Amino acid sequence: MLFLLSPAKSLDYETPTAELPHTLPHFVPRSAELIKVLRQKSPQQIAELMDLSDKLAGLNVARYEGWSSKFSSKNSRQAALAFNGDVYEGLDARSLAPAQLDWAQQHVCILSGLYGVLRPLDWMQPYRLEMGTALPTSHGKNLYQFWGSAIADYLNERAAADVSPVVVNLASEEYFKAVDRKALKPRVVSCVFEELKAGKYKIISFMAKRARGLMVRYAIQNQALTVNKLEGFDLEGYQFTPAASEPDRLVFRRSPSV
């Protein structure tokens, strides 16, 4: 079973971390191709393309210029430790034991506009490139066309050893669209997290993001390799709700008192 996550816009390359094993991203040559395209753009063009402030555009132009196809401890950090946002606060990879990180490495995939797919321990250099960016390349007018079926093919390869392969989609719509569903072979199961508000259960974005990270943490801690085992997810007050769920859409709810 593979768990898909979105990346985060916020990055943390400052907080000290323990020495951990690392691996290299799978699609480095393709990342280098994108960097080459991005380096041709001025800070103003980057600001317009990504709807960024002048300060953020300048920061990311500097990141593109400094990006190297040679990864090291000086220019990189493990992806699960570098991303810093609601999802990754829920995951809290820094508190996982080495054996748990190793399990995550085998079962967690982080989708990325620049890197395609990252494993938790893959070295990652800082960047900003959201999957929905309309960046023209020789492959098409946006990143969805750039990646094509490459991400789905990669996931197929990763899942090939499983007798009944399953992809658990915990990524946003923007990022999951980068997975070519026609090419993807495993069954896809999505998880939905809802809060009780004004008498109705609703998805509240930042809470749902944190819950996605919590679900991955739960799966890591319990080595969850079946959909049925995911139904036991109960971190921070969530409970599986069978009546609102479908076989490929698991709904988890909690009340505001939690």
C-alpha positions in Angstrom: 0.0 0.0 0.0 1.3 3.4 -0.9 0.2 6.7 0.7 0.2 9.9 -1.4 0.8 13.3 0.2 1.0 16.8 -1.2 4.1 18.9 -0.5 4.0 22.1 1.6 4.8 25.7 0.4 6.6 26.4 3.7 10.1 24.8 4.1 12.3 24.4 7.1 16.1 24.1 6.5 17.0 25.8 9.8 15.8 23.5 12.6 18.6 21.1 13.6 17.9 17.5 12.9 19.5 14.2 13.9 21.7 12.4 11.4 19.5 10.2 9.3 19.9 8.0 6.3 19.1 9.6 2.9 18.3 8.6 -0.6 18.2 10.5 -3.9 15.0 11.6 -5.8 14.0 9.3 -8.7 13.4 12.0 -11.3 16.5 14.2 -10.9 17.1 14.5 -14.7 13.5 15.7 -15.2 13.9 18.1 -12.3 17.0 19.5 -13.9 15.0 20.0 -17.1 12.5 22.1 -15.2 15.2 24.1 -13.5 16.6 25.0 -16.8 13.3 26.4 -17.9 12.8 28.3 -14.7 16.3 29.9 -14.9 15.3 31.6 -18.1 12.6 33.6 -16.3 13.1 37.0 -14.6 12.0 37.6 -11.0 9.0 39.6 -12.4 8.0 36.7 -14.7 8.3 34.2 -11.7 6.1 36.6 -9.6 3.4 36.7 -12.3 3.6 33.0 -13.1 3.2 31.9 -9.5 1.4 34.9 -8.1 4.2 35.7 -5.6 5.3 38.8 -4.0 8.5 40.4 -5.3 10.4 39.2 -2.2 9.3 35.6 -2.7 9.9 35.7 -6.4 13.5 36.9 -5.7 14.0 34.1 -3.1 12.9 31.4 -5.6 14.9 32.8 -8.5 17.9 32.5 -6.2 16.9 28.9 -5.3 16.7 28.0 -9.0 20.1 29.5 -9.7 21.6 27.6 -6.7 19.9 24.3 -7.5 22.4 21.5 -8.4 22.0 18.0 -9.8 24.5 17.0 -7.2 22.8 16.6 -3.8 24.6 16.9 -0.5 24.0 17.5 3.2 25.0 21.2 2.5 22.3 21.9 -0.1 19.6 19.3 0.8 17.5 17.9 3.5 15.3 14.8 3.7 11.9 15.8 2.2 9.8 14.8 5.3 11.9 17.1 7.4 12.2 19.9 4.9 8.4 20.4 4.3 6.8 22.5 7.0 3.0 22.9 7.0 -0.2 21.5 8.4 0.2 18.1 6.8 3.8 17.8 8.1 2.9 19.0 11.6 0.4 16.1 11.7 3.0 13.7 10.4 5.7 15.0 12.8 8.5 13.0 11.1 11.1 14.3 13.5 9.6 12.3 16.3 9.5 9.0 14.4 11.9 6.2 15.3 14.5 5.1 12.7 12.5 1.9 12.0 9.3 3.9 11.5 11.1 6.2 9.1 12.2 3.2 7.2 8.7 1.9 7.0 7.6 5.3 5.8 10.3 5.2 3.1 8.7 2.1 1.7 5.1 3.3 1.7 4.9 7.1 1.6 5.1 9.1 -1.6 5.1 12.9 -1.7 4.0 14.4 -5.0 6.0 17.4 -6.2 5.9 19.9 -9.1 9.6 19.9 -9.3 10.6 16.4 -8.2 7.6 14.4 -9.4 7.6 12.0 -6.4 9.7 12.1 -3.3 10.2 9.5 -0.6 10.4 10.8 2.9 14.2 10.3 3.1 15.0 11.6 -0.3 17.3 14.6 -0.2 15.5 17.7 -1.5 16.9 21.1 -2.3 14.6 24.1 -1.5 12.2 25.2 -4.2 8.7 26.6 -5.0 6.8 25.1 -7.9 3.2 24.1 -7.3 1.8 21.4 -9.5 -0.9 23.7 -10.9 1.7 26.1 -12.3 1.1 26.8 -16.0 4.8 26.5 -16.9 5.3 25.9 -20.6 8.0 23.3 -21.5 8.8 21.2 -24.5 6.3 18.6 -23.1 3.3 21.0 -23.0 1.7 24.0 -21.5 1.8 23.0 -17.8 3.3 20.6 -15.3 0.5 18.0 -15.8 1.6 17.7 -19.4 5.2 17.8 -18.4 4.9 14.8 -16.0 2.4 13.0 -18.2 2.1 9.3 -17.1 5.6 9.3 -15.4 4.2 9.6 -11.9 1.6 6.9 -12.4 4.2 4.6 -14.0 6.5 5.1 -11.0 3.6 4.3 -8.6 2.8 1.2 -10.6 6.4 0.0 -10.4 6.4 0.7 -6.6 3.2 -1.2 -6.1 3.9 -4.1 -8.4 5.1 -6.4 -5.6 1.8 -6.2 -3.8 -0.8 -8.9 -4.5 -3.6 -6.4 -4.2 -2.0 -3.0 -4.7 -3.7 0.0 -3.2 -2.9 3.7 -3.4 -4.3 5.8 -0.5 -4.9 9.3 -1.8 -4.2 11.9 0.9 -3.1 14.5 -1.6 -4.9 17.6 -2.7 -6.9 17.6 -5.9 -4.2 19.9 -7.5 -1.6 17.3 -6.9 -3.5 14.1 -7.4 -4.4 15.3 -10.9 -0.7 14.8 -11.7 -1.4 11.0 -11.4 -2.6 9.7 -14.7 -5.6 7.6 -13.6 -5.8 5.8 -16.9 -2.3 4.6 -16.5 -2.5 3.9 -12.8 -3.1 0.2 -12.0 -3.6 0.0 -8.2 -7.0 0.6 -6.6 -7.3 4.1 -5.2 -8.8 4.8 -1.8 -9.4 8.3 -0.6 -9.7 9.5 3.0 -12.0 12.4 4.0 -11.9 14.3 7.3 -14.9 16.3 8.5 -15.6 18.5 11.5 -19.0 19.2 13.0 -19.9 22.9 12.5 -23.3 24.5 12.8 -24.9 21.1 13.1 -23.4 19.7 9.9 -20.2 17.9 9.1 -17.9 19.8 6.8 -14.3 19.6 5.5 -12.3 22.5 7.0 -9.2 22.9 4.9 -6.4 23.4 7.5 -7.8 20.7 9.8 -8.1 18.3 6.9 -4.5 18.9 6.0 -3.3 18.1 9.5 -5.5 15.0 9.6 -3.9 13.7 6.3 -0.5 13.9 8.1 -2.0 12.3 11.2 -3.4 9.4 9.0 0.1 8.7 7.6 1.5 8.9 11.1 -1.1 6.4 12.2 -0.3 4.1 9.3 3.4 4.2 10.0 2.9 3.5 13.7 0.6 0.6 13.1 2.2 -0.6 9.8 -1.2 -0.4 8.2 -1.2 -2.4 5.0 -4.9 -3.0 4.5 -7.8 -0.6 4.0 -9.6 -2.2 6.9 -6.8 -1.3 9.2 -7.1 2.3 8.3 -10.6 2.3 9.6 -9.1 2.2 13.1 -7.6 5.7 12.7 -8.5 7.6 15.9 -5.8 10.2 16.4 -7.0 13.6 17.9 -10.6 12.4 18.2 -11.4 11.3 14.7 -13.6 8.2 14.2 -14.4 6.2 11.1 -18.0 6.8 10.0 -19.2 3.8 8.1 -22.6 5.3 7.2 -21.0 8.2 5.4 -18.3 6.1 3.8 -18.0 4.0 0.6 -15.5 1.2 -0.2 -13.1 3.6 -1.8 -13.9 6.7 0.2 -13.4 6.5 3.9 -14.9 9.3 6.0 -13.6 10.2 9.4 -15.5 12.7 11.7 -15.0 14.4 15.0 -17.0 16.9 17.1 -15.7 20.4 18.1 -15.3 19.4 21.7 -12.2 17.4 20.8 
